[in-house]
Amino acid sequence: MFSVSQLSNEQKEQIAAWAAEGAQLPDLQKKIQEDLDIQVTYMDTRFMVLDLGIELVKEEVKAEEPAAEDVKVPTGAVEATVDEIVRAGALKSGSVSFSDGEKALWMIDEMGRLSLDADTAGYQPDEEDLIKFQEKLRDLLT
């Protein structure tokens, strides 16, 4: 088992410097083994950091902003199309683009049930958009 007392002051300072630069436990273990030629386990490295009172720098997780092409731009209109080739298991099928920019596939099955498969899981269009979509669909299918 490894002990911190086996380290020189220079080695302790070097480990602290690596940690200050953002090195995490696996990085420290690797650097200690490669640069200082001291064989340590992950657990030894963990205890060493605690014994030396070294604070590891936590990486800030930045929230990803949606890419420009992923941003839904409200158009204010609901647009629907009917597929020329009907999807399997459907009497009629097509696609719809809601006023908030969300797109979905729609189909009417053998029982006359309408279903939507939105690009975004769990998406629910607002009531006004659903009414406009049903009106568009009625016009397209009559």
CORMONOR-V206300 format. One record per residue. N is the residue number from 1. SS is DSSP state (H for helix, E for strand, L for the rest). Layout:
# CORMONOR-V206300
N;SS / N;SS
This chain:
# CORMONOR-V206300
1;L / 2;L / 3;L / 4;H / 5;H / 6;H / 7;L / 8;L / 9;H / 10;H / 11;H / 12;H / 13;H / 14;H / 15;H / 16;H / 17;H / 18;H / 19;H / 20;H / 21;L / 22;L / 23;L / 24;L / 25;H / 26;H / 27;H / 28;H / 29;H / 30;H / 31;H / 32;H / 33;H / 34;H / 35;H / 36;L / 37;L / 38;L / 39;L / 40;L / 41;L / 42;H / 43;H / 44;H / 45;H / 46;H / 47;H / 48;H / 49;H / 50;H / 51;H / 52;H / 53;L / 54;L / 55;L / 56;L / 57;L / 58;L / 59;L / 60;L / 61;L / 62;L / 63;L / 64;L / 65;L / 66;L / 67;L / 68;H / 69;H / 70;H / 71;L / 72;L / 73;L / 74;L / 75;L / 76;L / 77;L / 78;L / 79;E / 80;E / 81;E / 82;E / 83;L / 84;L / 85;L / 86;L / 87;L / 88;L / 89;L / 90;L / 91;L / 92;E / 93;E / 94;E / 95;E / 96;E / 97;E / 98;L / 99;L / 100;L / 101;L / 102;L / 103;E / 104;E / 105;E / 106;E / 107;E / 108;E / 109;L / 110;L / 111;L / 112;L / 113;L / 114;E / 115;E / 116;E / 117;E / 118;E / 119;L / 120;L / 121;L / 122;L / 123;L / 124;L / 125;L / 126;L / 127;H / 128;H / 129;H / 130;H / 131;H / 132;H / 133;H / 134;H / 135;H / 136;H / 137;H / 138;H / 139;H / 140;H / 141;H / 142;L
